[in-house]
Amino acid sequence: MVSSTAALLLGAVLLVAQLQLVPSRPAAPGDAPGQPELARRAATLQGEGREGAAPNGSAQQLPQTIIIGVRKGGTRALLEMLSLHPDVAAAENEVHFFDWEEHYSQGLGWYLGQMPFSSPHQLTVEKTPAYFTSPKVPERVHSMNPGIRLLLILRDPSERVLSDYTQVFYNHVQKRKPYPSIEEFLVRDGRLNVGYKALNRSLYHVHLQNWLRFFPLRRIHIVDGDRLIRDPFPEIQKVERFLKLSPQINASNFYFNKTKGFYCLRDGGRDRCLHESKGRAHPQVDPRLLSKLHEYFHEPNKKFFELVGRTFDWH
């Protein structure tokens, strides 16, 4: 009788101890694990990825480099050019792990599953242009890997706004849906419509300040998107150096396509150009409105130049 009572008491004690280990509330989908925990998970997943490597030694790895933006800044061109390097393995699609809650809530295991198979010596790269302007993303990326190297490609803010509009306009045209003129977005009550999202995306200093809260500037390499279009090789050389890659990409990997009006790639005797959706002509804009656009970005551009310690050839 005594032994059975003792057993019951012991069972009750163990039950209480187990209950105390249960969280007071379930984690919400948007809740981010603490930095040490997420970093540990990342390290564990990398190890598991290598243990489950294919017979040829390739395995999926979490990215050591992310192209974080900016939208319509030349991210696809940068990724394609970087993919010329034999030591780079690039994710094919935009992953949207850190900015879409339905993806982030699935954890790093899901993210790892979106990465390409790569050899141990290769650098895995993914690009999602929306990361740069998403407030939650810098902290989430830092929690995964505070030592990650980030690539940010930027172009003249006014030109980027026009490209932003052009992409959405053609998306509507393909679906045979009407879409307002760019003037209807840029002007409201006779003034520049500062609530237009495309304008906000071009306020580079605002978004970069958010990233600099978590990463030192030396971890972020800014690619001049305008120069990449005009003369890609020197810009790609800088990227190689930043990523500590051996100089494998050559000037012969690029050739100017007169028909398309921009540079295409030559890889092992195979020529390829960016998708036809790239390099589309911008809409005609009233010069006075364009002047207002340039004036609007004048002070934000100065703040950005001061922030990064260099200037760009923008209006």
QUISULVEN-V337996 format. One record per residue. SS is DSSP state (H for helix, E for strand, - for the rest). PSI is psi as a letter, one per 40 degrees, with the letter a starting at -180 (NA if undefined). Layout:
ss psi
SS PSI
SS PSI
//
This chain:
ss psi
- d
H d
H d
H d
H d
H d
H d
H d
H d
H d
H d
H d
H d
H d
H d
H d
H d
H d
H d
H e
- e
- h
- i
- d
- i
- i
- h
- i
- d
- e
- h
- h
- i
- i
H d
H d
H d
H d
H d
H d
H d
H d
H d
H d
H d
H d
H d
H d
H d
H d
H d
- f
- i
- i
- d
- e
- e
- i
E i
E h
- i
- i
- h
- e
E h
E h
E h
E e
E a
- i
- h
- f
- e
- f
H d
H d
H d
H d
H d
H d
H d
H d
- e
- d
- h
- e
- e
E h
E h
E h
- h
- d
- i
- h
- d
- f
- d
- e
- e
- h
H d
H d
H d
H d
- e
- e
H i
H d
H d
H d
H d
H d
H e
- e
- i
- i
E h
E i
- i
- d
- e
- i
E h
E h
E h
E i
E h
- h
H d
H e
H d
H d
H e
- h
- d
- e
H d
H d
H d
H d
H d
H d
H d
H d
- g
- e
- e
- i
E h
E h
E h
E h
E h
E i
- i
- h
H d
H d
H d
H d
H d
H d
H d
H d
H d
H d
H d
H d
H d
H d
H d
H d
H d
H d
- e
- f
- i
- i
- h
- i
- i
H d
H d
H d
H d
H d
E h
E h
- f
- e
E i
E h
- g
- e
- e
- h
H d
H d
H d
H d
H d
- e
- g
H d
H d
H d
H d
H d
H d
H d
H d
H e
- d
- d
- h
- i
H d
H e
H e
E h
E h
E h
E h
E h
H d
H d
H d
H d
H d
H d
- g
H d
H d
H d
H d
H d
H d
H d
H d
H d
H d
H d
- e
- f
- i
- i
- g
- d
- h
- i
H d
H e
H e
E h
E i
E h
E h
- d
- d
- d
- e
E i
E i
E i
E i
E h
E h
- f
- e
E h
E h
E i
- i
- i
- i
- e
- e
- i
- f
- i
- h
- i
- i
- h
- h
- h
H d
H d
H d
H d
H d
H d
H d
H d
H d
H d
H e
H d
H d
H d
H d
H d
H d
H d
H d
H d
H d
H e
- f
- i
- i
- i
- g
- i
- NA
//
